[in-house]
Amino acid sequence: MAAKTPNSAKSRVGAKRGPKSSMTDEHKNALAVGRVEGRAVREYLESLRANRPRRGRRRTPDSIRARLKAIDVELQEADPMTELKLRQERRDLEQELHQRSASVDHASIEKAFISVAKSYSERQGINYSTWREIGVDAAVLKKAGIARSA
């Protein structure tokens, strides 16, 4: 068995390091810019995803309300398993109706994205094709100054 030396890993665990250097103002500003740009990009992409066209007929607030009334009628005669499913459907529809009534200002989110997209793309190495794949419209990329590359 080898004898433990004072320089073993256990004795270095609590060893002090040299003086910590504080972040420069330039570094702090760069971090802040990254946070702001990242937030604008994330909000825009989430907005795109939330408003992505889906297959089938679009539900309107009126059609949701009509289905809620129909569920109330169906619940009166439903067996326990059907009742369970209907109650969940009603909860989902009420939530969807509430989300539709809470308007999101997509235009301001898009404007914020356009103002940061070019510098964000350059810093993160994201090209035109990748933005298009995720669903960003070509006109939005053009406004942001992100061009197709060879």
Summary of the structure (lengths in Angstrom):
residues: 150
radius of gyration: 27.1
end to end distance: 64.2
largest distance: 81.8
contacts: 304
relative contact order: 0.11
helix: 67%
strand: 0%
